[in-house]
Amino acid sequence: MTQAPTPTADTVRRLVRTLLKEAGDDTAGPEVRPVAEGGGPCTWWVGTRHVLRLAPDREAAARQRRELRLRDLVRPHVPVAVPTSIAHGEWSPGLTYTLDTLVPGDTAEEHDVSAIGEADLAGFLTGLRAVPARQAETLGVPRTAPRSLEALRRMAVPAARTLATAEEFDPGRLAQLTPPGAAQLAAQAGTAVLVHHALAGEHLVVSGDGRVRGVLDWTGAVLGDPAEDIAGLALAVGSGAAVRAATLAGYGARPCLRGLWLARCDTVIRLAERLEGRDDTPLELLQTQLQRAWEAILLERVTELREDG
């Protein structure tokens, strides 16, 4: 099998010049530079108004083609910006690119989300529920089964002991989630919706006033458990803000608590893997996500769970 080429600055410059000429611009073109965090050689700033994303392999190319169609389906349903592609095609045989408009703002790692920003997130979650599942499935968005919270809890127990040895975490806190509690928070049948599935801080565009202006990177979207997006928000903006947004979006106690505990177990497991050398995510980010996920919230005192509407 032929190895996929590695995109370089020259690759990007040639592609950008071609796109600009097709648009009638004969200048040398804007500056191109790689995105510093997480983009590697496949994501590039193009001037100050665009970002170029290059699929590194055929699997990523398939996801990118699906993403382009999915963003058009999602855009009318959500109150925040979804990136728009002004040009797309292949940068190498079978490998796609998309030149997207840059959504103005910073990230949730740089700005705290305000109360109005939480309302933006609520509108976003509400909009995802409104996206017709059948249409998303027609575009190739896969269905995924909900994760077992009990299986995740069992994985988190030894991970918590690892963190205790490193003085990163009190493993007694994990005892709040008992096996019966995990069973009670199992995903409910018939609740699958469109799930972004990657609501990390770097994918939330947040302005200086704390408003959520856009959501990036739709390549991992699935039809599945909405608690996964609540969990993602817990890691990105904190458990309190995530649960408040989900509650405003009409989610009941069960999916909110399920999302909270998915996030908590995930952060314990991933930080332990990082300390053991099995994860290369920046340590400070994982520690911050652990703190966010384990914020105490009043909803944890709820003992009777109603069905989600």
N, C-alpha and C positions, 0 to 999 in steps of 0.2 A: 504494500500500500504506500502511495506517495505521501511523504511527510508534508504537512501544511506549512507554508512559508511563514516566517515571523515578520510582522509589519514593522517598518522602520520609519524614521522621520522623512526620508526620501519618498517612501511609499505614500505616506500621507500627503506630502506636498504635491506630488504628481496628481494624486486623486483630486485634491482640493482645487488645483489649477484647472483640471478638466471640468469639474463641476461649475466653477466660476465662468469659464469660457462658454459653456453651454447656456449660462444665464446672461451672456453678453458682456461680461467683465473681462477686459484684456489686461488688467493689472497683474502684478506679480503675485497677488493674493495676500491674505492675512497671515499673521504669525500662527504657527502650529506648535503645540507643546503637549507632552503627555500629561494626563491627569495624575497628580501626585499620589493620591491614596486610593488603592484598590483597582485602578484602571490598568496598570501594567502597560504593555505595548499595544493594547487593544482599544483604549479610550483616550481621545485627544481633544484638547481645547482648540477651536478654530476661531482665531480672533477673540472678540469679547461677546459674541452673540450666538455662537453655535458650538456644538460638541459632536465629534465624529466617533462612532462606535463600530469597530471591526470585529466580525465573528471570527474566532481563531480556528474553528473546526466546523465540520458539517452539522454536528448536533447543535452547536450554538447558532449556526445559520438558520436551522429549522426553527429554533426558538425565536430568533429575531424576526423571521417572516411572520410567525404567528403573532408576535408582539405588535407589529405594525398594524395588523388587522384588528387586534383586540383593543388597542388604544382608541381606534375610531369608534368601536362599539361602546367603550366605557365613557368616553368624553361627555356625551350629553347627560349622563346620570350623576356625575360627581361635581361638587362645587369648587374643586381646586383644579389647578392646571395639570394637564397630562401632556408630556412632550409631543411636539408635532414634527414629523419628518418632512424636510423640504427637498430631500433627494435620497434615493436608496437604489441599490443595485448590487453588483458583485465587484469586490476589489481584487479577487483572485478566483479562478474557476471553482464554482460551488460554494464560495465563501462570500457572505453578504456584508454590506455596510449600510448604515443609516446616518445621514447628517441631520441632526435635530436642532431645533431652536432651543436656546438656553433659557430655562425658567429662572427669572431673576430671584435672588435671595441666597441665603446661606443654608446651613443644615441644622437639624435638631441637636447635633453635637456642639453647635456654636451658639445657638439661642434657645432659651427656655420657651416652651409653648405657653401662651397666655390663656386666660379663661375663654377669650374669643377664639383662640386657636384650638381649644378643646372642642368648641362648637363646630369649627371647620372639620376636625377629625370625625365628629359625630355625623356630619353631613356626608363625609366621605364613606364611612361605614354603611350609612343608610343607602347611599348610591350604589355601592357594591351589591347590596341585597336586591336592588331593583334591576340589575343587569339580567336580561333573560338567559337563564342557564342553557337552554337549548341552543340559542344562537352562539353562545360562547363555546359550547361543545362542538358545534358545526365548524368553528374556526380551528379546532384541534386542541382546545384547552382540555387537559386531562382531568379525570376525576380521581381523587385520592381518598383512601379510607382514613378515618380519624385515628390518631395515635392512641395507644393504650396508656392512660395516665398511671395506672398501677405498674406497668412495665417500666415506665420512666421513673417512677418513684423508687423502684427497686434498684435501678441503675444509679440513682442519685445518692443512695445510702452510703455505699463505699466511697463515692466521690466526696461526700461531705466529711468523711473521716480523713481523707487526704488533705482537704482544706483545713481541717482542725489541726492537723500536724504542722501545717505551714502557718498557723495562726491567722487564717483568712476568713474563718467562718465557724460559728457555733453549730455543730451538727444536731443539737437538741431542737433547733428551730424547725428542722425538717420533720420532726415528730408530730407537728401540727397536722400533717397530711397522713392520715391513717389509711390502711387498706380499705375499710368500709367507706371512708370519705372519698378516696379515689374512685371507688365503684359508683358512688352517688354522683360524681362529677363526670361520668362517662358521657360521651357525645350522644345527643338524642337523635333518633332516626328521623330522616326527612328534613334535616336542618342545613343541608349543604347549600352553599352560596358561592359566588365568585370570591376567591381569596387572593389578595395580592401576594402574600406568602413571603414577603421580604421587606417588611416595614421597619427596616433598620434606620438609625438616625441619619445616615448619609443619604437615604432615599427620600427623606422628608425635607422639602424646601420650606424654610422658615424665615420670615422677615424679621427685622429688628424689633418690631412691635409685638412679636410672638404669634403672629398669624401664620397659619399653614397655607402656603401659596401653591404648592404642587407636590406631586408624588412621582418619583422616577422609577425606572427599571421594572418593567412588567414581564420580563422574560420567564419568571418563575411562577406566574399566576396559575392557579388550579381551581377546580370546583371541589369544595371540601368543607372542612370544619372552620366556621367563623372564629372560633376561639383562638386559632393560630394567628390571626391578625390582631386580636386583643393581646395575645402574648407578645407579638412583635412590638406593639405600641408600648407595652410595659417596659421592654428593654430600651426603647428609643426615648420615651418621655417620662417614664416612671409609672408605677402601678396605679397611683391615685388618679393621674390624668387619664390613663388608659381606661380605667373602669368608669370614670365619669363620662368620657366620650362614648363608650359602649352603651352605657345606661341611657344617655341622651339619644342614642341611635335606636333605642327600643329593645336592647338585649336585657334579659333578666339576670337574676343572681347566678343561675347555673352556668351559662356560658362565660360570664365575667369571671367567676371563681375558677372555672376550668382554665381559661386563658392565663389567669394569674399563676396557677400552679404549674402549667406547662412552662411558663417563663422561668419560674423559680427553679424547677428541676433542671431545665436546660442550662441555666447560668451556673449552677453548681457543677454539673457534669463537664461543661466546656472549660471552666476555670481549672478544674482538676486535671483535665487533659492537657491544658497549657502548662501547668506546673510539672507534669510528667513528660513534657517534650513531645506530645502527640498533637499539638495544635499550634499554629504559628500566628494566630491572631494577637495583636498587641495586648500585652498584659494589662495595661492601664484601662483599656476599653472594656475588657472582660470584668475587671474589678468594678468599674463604674456601672456596667449592666447588672452585676450582682446586687449592688446597692439599690438600683432603681427597682429591680424585680421584687426585692424583699422589703420595700416600703410597707409599713403597716397601714391597712385601710379598714374602715368601719364595716365594710361588707363582709369581712371575715367572721363577724359575730352572728351573721344570718344563719339560722338553723333549719328553717323551712324553705325549700327551693321550689319556686313555681316553675311551670313549664315556660320556655321561651316563646314569645308571641311571634 
